[in-house]
Amino acid sequence: MLQAFLFSRVAVVVRHWFEIGLNDGAMEHGARLELRLLEPEVRRGTESAAQRFVLDRPMWRADLFDRLDQPAGTFSAAHYHPTFNGIEPCDRVWDPALKEDPWRWALEQLADIGALCERNGVPRDTVAEDIGDVADQRGRIVQFAQDLAPTACTSVSQCFALTKDVSETVRVMVKNMDDQSKLDDEYVAPWLGSDR
């Protein structure tokens, strides 16, 4: 399940996420926020016709995660990706302020999406009409993220219910693990289905 907050030129996508470390098999989950550009679309149909929205190029991602082998609510795996190379995120960036208070940190980040876009080579003017609107709505966006925080997800079945749409991605993670013997087969079984 994900929620997209659509503006004129950008969208902020919020969801619960689950992933497995390729090197160590560590499992992480929590709220993911991602800023995306909306691809311009040609207007279609009459004045009443439904229009197409394409959430395309990522500009920024924050992963407000716990590791499942660490105490809940410590945000032990909280990190962010300030830049993307096309659709691929840069390496994880660790910010002590993010771990200390992820919700306040997220509010501060969303206060100026122009700066987030500029880091990715997108001129501020491209998203100028949305900067104030996202800043005005950031409280609602972050509140939705808090509802999907790692501490709000307390069981395997709940985590799977929120992330079953990424089962294929989880299967790719497992396939790409350095050592699959580190995998907690019982925990990841819902995502793997009959593949394991």
N, C-alpha and C positions, 0 to 999 in steps of 0.2 A: 504494500500500500504506500502510495506517496501522495503528497499534496503539492500542487503547483500554484504559486501566487503569480498571476500574469499581470504584467504592466504593458506599456506601449512597445518598448524595445527589448525588455528583459523579462525573465521569469526567475523566481527563486523557488527551487524544488526542495522539499523537506520530506524526509522519510526515515524509517528505522532501517538499519543496515546490519548485515552479518558477514564476517569474512574470516578467512583462515590464513595465518602466516605461512608463506611458501617455504621459509627456511626452518621454522621451529614448530609449526603446527599450532601456534597460539591462536585462540579464537577470540575475536573482538566483536562487540556490537554496541549500538547506540544510535544517536541521531546524526544524520548527515544532512548538511545544507549545501546547496550548490547553486551558484549564480550562472545562468545561461542566457545567451543572446537569443532573441526570437528572430527566426529567419523571415525576412520580408516576403510576404505572399501577395500575389495578384488578387485583387478583389474579385469575387465571383458571384454570379446570380443577381437577384433583385436586392432591393434595400432590406428585405427581410431574410435573405438567405444566410445560412450558417457559414461562418468563415473558418478558414483553416489556420491552426496555430502549430508552428513547428519549433520546438525547443531544441536549439541546435548547439552552437559552439559554447563550451564551458569556459568560464572566466575565473572561477574561484570555487574552492570546495573546503568545507570544514567538517571534520569527522570527530564528533564529540563522543568518543568511545571509551568503554571500559574493556579491559582484558578479563576474560572469564576465569582466569587463574589468579586474579587479584581481587581485593575487596571491592564490592559494588559501591559505586558512587565516588570512586577516587579519580575517575577519568584518566586512568593509567595509560591509555593509548590515545588520548586526545591529541590531535595534530591537525594541520591544514595544508592545503596545496594552493599557494598564492598565484601560481602560473600553470599554464597548460601548453604543451607543444601539440597543436591541433586538438585532438580529443584525449591525448594522454597527459595525465597529471605529472607535475614535477615531483621530485622526491618529497617525502614527508618533511614538514617543518614543525619543530617543537617550540612552543612558546610557553614559558612558565605561567604567564597570565591566563592563557587558555585553560590550562589544567587547574589553576587556582579558582577561577570563576568562569566556566565556559559560557554561561548565559550572558553575563555582562560583556565578555569578550566578543561574542557574536553580535550583540547589539551595537557595539562600537564599530565592528567591521562593516555592518550594513548601513551605518550612518553615511557612508560615502562610496557608493558603488562606482562612481566615476573613477576614483583612485584604483579600485580593484580591476576595472577594465583597462585603464592606462597601463598597468603592469603587464598586460597581455597584448599590448600594441593596438588597442582599440581606443581611438580618440574619445575624450570626455564628451565632446559634442554629440557623438553617436548615441549616447544614453542620457543626454542632459535632461530631457523631459521626464525621466524616471527617477533621477537622483533624489529629489525631494519626496516623491511618492513612496519610494522604497523606505526612505528614512522615516516617513510618517507611519508606515505599516510594520516596521521592524519589530515592534512589541508583539503584534499578533503572530508574526512569523516565528519569532523566538519562542513564544508561548506554545505554539504547535510543536516545535522541536522539543521542548521540555516534556510534552506529553509522550514523546517517543524516545525519551532518554533511556540509557541502560538500566537505571534503577526502576523505571516504569515497566520493564520487561523482565518478568521474574521466573519464566519457565521456558523450556525448549519448545513446547507447543505454542506458546504465545509468540516467541521469537520467529518461529517458522510461519505462523499465521500472518505476521507482519512483513515477511520477506520471502514468501514462497515464489513470488514472481522472479526472483533472482536465483532460482535453483540451478539454472544452466551455468550461471557465473560461478556458483559454489562448486559445481562439478569441474569447471575449468581450473579453479584454484587447487582442488584436490589432485587433478591430473598433473599440474605443474609443480607440486610439492617436491622438494629435494628428497625427502624421506617420508613416505606415506605411513611408515610404522608409527610416526609421531601423531597420527590422526586419531582423534577420539571418535571412533566409528559409531558408537552409540548416540553421541550428541548430534552428529551431522547426518544421521540416517534419514530424517525427514526430507532433507534437501537432495540427498542422493537417490532416494527411491530404490528402484531395483538395479541401479548402476553399480552397486557395491555388494 
